[in-house]
Amino acid sequence: TLEWAADRGSHSMDKSITLPPDEIFRNLENAKRFAIDIGGSLTKLAYYSTVQHKVAKVRSFDHSAKETDGDPLYEISVQEEITARLHFIKFENAYIETCLDFIKDHLVNTETKVIKATGGGAYKFKDLVEKKLKLKVDKEDEMTCLIKGCNFVLKNIPHEAFVYAKHADSEFRFQNTHPDIFPYLLINIGSGVSIVKVEAEDKFERIGGSSIGGGTFWGLGALLTKTKRFDELLQLASKGQHTNVDMLVKDIYGGAYGSLGLTGDLIASSFGKSATTDKEFSKEDMAKSLLHMISNDIGQLACLYAKLHNLTRVYFGGFFIRGHPVTMHTITYSINFFTKGEVQALFLRHEGYLGAIGAFLKGAEEDNPNQYSWEENYAGSSGLMSASPELNPVQRARSGTFDMLEMDRLDRQLVNLPLLQDPTSYIPDTVDLTEDALAREYWLYCFEEALDGVVKRAIASQKDQPEAVERAEKFRQKYRHKVQTLRHQPFAYGSLTVRSLLDTREHCLNEFNFPDPYSKIKQKENDMALKYYLKVVTSVEELSWEQRQFTLVKGLLAGNVFDWGAKAVSDVLESDPEFGFEQAKQQLQERPWLVDAYNQWIERLKGPPHKCALFFVDNSGIDIILGVFPFIRELLVRGTEVVLASNSGPALNDVTNSELQILTEKIAAMDPVIHAALKEDRLALVQNGSSSPCLDLSRLDKVLATVVRERGTDLVIIEGMGRAIHTNYYAMLSCESLKLAVIKNSWLAERLGGKIFSVVFKYEVPSKAQGQH
């Protein structure tokens, strides 16, 4: 068991806290608002804070002065930006005084006069909190907070809900975020059980409950086993054999009871053997039997209520669950049994925070947190630990003490791409590394290998700042630690994918103020590529129609070879910067390509023009300027409107929306076709709401979704390895789509049955649209 050396007299944090307090209570000096949820054994603290970090901004030069050839295209300035962040921290009640002291000492100038509180312990600790923080404690209804918190995480954290499968390769199976989270049933198992039906943001009712809950397991368990500790009881239960105590169907009938459809192993009577058997029962067996009895009872109730109210989504939470495998397994088992698999038992990754999040949201209503989209900050969140009860509790949590979740507010609201065929079954990622152990080993190794290069690049991007080396070193340690955690616990942040590994790396770079390590490289490549733009366009115009279409597609693919994110390419670019566009075309695989739907595409082009094409662009430099622009220019000439969707924020060497604005202006000044298209609004540039090298079509800028609808988009083009292979390779759209990429990673190429520089040219027509042409 854990012995807390809580030294009341001193202000120093307890010795067994392995994390320095400023790493736990981050950005405390800017905290604006607090909420606290004090349970029987754990305290959850939530606060809203602002984070200052650097962003790289690009700006066109003033071109009124006479231009000289050597001038770069635009200037890059690094500016400070302030963004909002939510912090959630979970710790044991034993630490509450120490934590409150730390908060009080570091809260400089909060305007907050009130702290929102919920949870059973809010009464018990009310005076302590008021005295320490000199804030008035304002009680909020526990159920309201719980539901508000639940809605918030379901909406904003893509892999929040999971199904627990004890014997599968990966115990946690994460669910897709459904675009509409309502209605659902929430079964909160605290001391008793509350069953709540949630129909809308503020519409819910408690439709039932039971007095037989977590408290019953604890209380009866204590009487039966003389163990007063909840976690210890669960540990006993995980080792027990309930069949020694329970009477099974076969004990009564001597086998299965066919005419009633009962199997022999079914529990006929919980604790049924203890009346007739004289022997002593082990604590383990009694704890296990009790756990089954209570879980089955709750499972049956849950099913009856779900059926009664016609609900298929049932979430379980509360003190009893708390991520414990034994309780998740018994609940899942009983739900499967009672509904024959029609209802799934769902659990939540941040279950323990729901009350605190809800209380926080109650206090923040004037700020309308629900108007924004939020995302989990992987750099500052501890993630889901495998709560395997076999481990002793100290090893289980990172320090047995603290657990953290951070969420960043995004500037824009994110919504589904309206052209997804079925948003409810859309999964962005092609490979789930949580389940594919070989792929997981490979990619974790890959990201670790690449770390030195990323560190070097980060330092080089800020040569003028002497402390950059030290920051880069901190970045290295943090990211390496994340990768190591994921090796042991791939499910820590939901499904592990190439996308989540890339996003985690971006979050960690931002954390240490490296907003855009590629900004200078991108600027140089853009400058270089612009010089060749007219040459490429002119040479294409001289070709026959058939030849021209093929050359444009080859150009698009060749452009995609230029990618600093791929090691095979960055090695060439480093050694030979003049590695030209033409050479790139020669690197490409000859047709037939690995995936080759080019003939179907050409046939389609002989038909009427598309109304509007949405193009998700990829890299800066040659890719966008010599690959994408000539290609979309042809579409514009055909009479198709074009929307170019680019990243809102930097990731690797992808072109950002603000860079693209400047490039497009430059190209328009040279090319009357682009100039006219811009002027007549047939060419639109819209940001996609993302700062990732990959693409999640269920989280896109709302403005983009509106543009897509209004323009009647009937062609979607997704380009690049990150957006078209690692993600969206299997995405089903309701209109025609092109997915194009050159595979610049030999392992991945082999996986797909090709070799490095293989070409994927996927042209898909949704089945119902096929009759139209």
Secondary structure, 3 states (H helix, E strand, C coil): CCCCCCCCCCCCCCCCCCCCHHHHCCCHHHCCEEEEEECCCEEEEEEEEEEEEEEEEEEECCCCCCCCCCCCCEEEEEEEEEEEEEEEEEEEHHHHHHHHHHHHHHCCCCCCCEEEEECCHHHHCHHHHHHHHCCEEEECCHHHHHHHHHHHHHHHCCCCEEEECCCCCCCEEECCCCCCCCCEEEEEECCCEEEEEEEECCEEEEEEEECCCHHHHHHHHHHHHCCCCHHHHHHHHHHCCHHHCCEEHHHHHCCCEHHHCECCCCEEECCHHHCCCCCCCCHHHHHHHHHHHHHHHHHHHHHHHHHHCCCCEEEEECCCCCCCHHHHHHHHHHHHHHHCCCCEEEEECCHHHHHHHHHHHHHCHHHCHHHCCEEECHHHCCCCCCCCCCCCHHHHCCCCCCEEEEEEECCCCEECCCCECCHHHCCCECCCCCCCHHHHHHHHHHHHHCHHHHHHHHHHCCCCCCCHHHHHHHHHHHHHHHHHHHHHCCCCCCCCCHHHHHHHHHHHHHHCCCCCCCHHHHHHHHHHHHHHHHHHHHHHHCCCHHHHHHHHHHHHHHHHHCCCCCHHHHHHHHHCCCCCHHHHHHHCCCCCCCEECHHHHHHHHCCCCCCEEEEECCECCHHHHHHHHHHHHHHHHHCCEEEEEEECCCCCCECEHHHHHHHHHHHHHHCHHHHHHHHCCCEEEEECCCCCCCCCCCCEEHHHHHHHHHCCCCEEEEECHHHHHHECCCCCECCEEEEEEEECCHHHHHHCCCCCCEEEEEEECCHHHHHHC
